[in-house]
């Protein structure tokens, strides 16, 4: 998900489609996976968030290591068990 770029996201009417490149399954099967966002609220959040991101930029804007640090901090902040941290 950290490698998803604005060009991997398509808005068409009530549909928001995200192309997920280089997933584990996709690499094994030599495919690009896709998913749809059908929730109206989440579609609006995605669409509004991309107004400040340049075309082609990554939507998260951080390295995997930086994301893991943020994820670990969030896990601690909300008091989840440390075993949850392994899935982040």
Secondary structure as the mmCIF struct_conf table of DSSP 4:
data_model
#
loop_
_struct_conf.conf_type_id
_struct_conf.id
_struct_conf.beg_label_comp_id
_struct_conf.beg_label_asym_id
_struct_conf.beg_label_seq_id
_struct_conf.end_label_comp_id
_struct_conf.end_label_asym_id
_struct_conf.end_label_seq_id
TURN_TY1_P TURN_TY1_P1 UNK A 2 UNK A 3
STRN STRN1 UNK A 5 UNK A 5
HELX_RH_3T_P HELX_RH_3T_P1 UNK A 6 UNK A 8
STRN STRN2 UNK A 9 UNK A 12
TURN_TY1_P TURN_TY1_P2 UNK A 13 UNK A 14
STRN STRN3 UNK A 15 UNK A 20
TURN_TY1_P TURN_TY1_P3 UNK A 21 UNK A 22
HELX_RH_AL_P HELX_RH_AL_P1 UNK A 24 UNK A 29
TURN_TY1_P TURN_TY1_P4 UNK A 30 UNK A 30
STRN STRN4 UNK A 33 UNK A 37
HELX_RH_AL_P HELX_RH_AL_P2 UNK A 40 UNK A 49
HELX_RH_3T_P HELX_RH_3T_P2 UNK A 50 UNK A 52
BEND BEND1 UNK A 53 UNK A 53
TURN_TY1_P TURN_TY1_P5 UNK A 55 UNK A 56
BEND BEND2 UNK A 57 UNK A 57
STRN STRN5 UNK A 58 UNK A 58
BEND BEND3 UNK A 59 UNK A 60
BEND BEND4 UNK A 62 UNK A 62
HELX_RH_AL_P HELX_RH_AL_P3 UNK A 64 UNK A 78
TURN_TY1_P TURN_TY1_P6 UNK A 79 UNK A 79
HELX_RH_3T_P HELX_RH_3T_P3 UNK A 82 UNK A 87
#
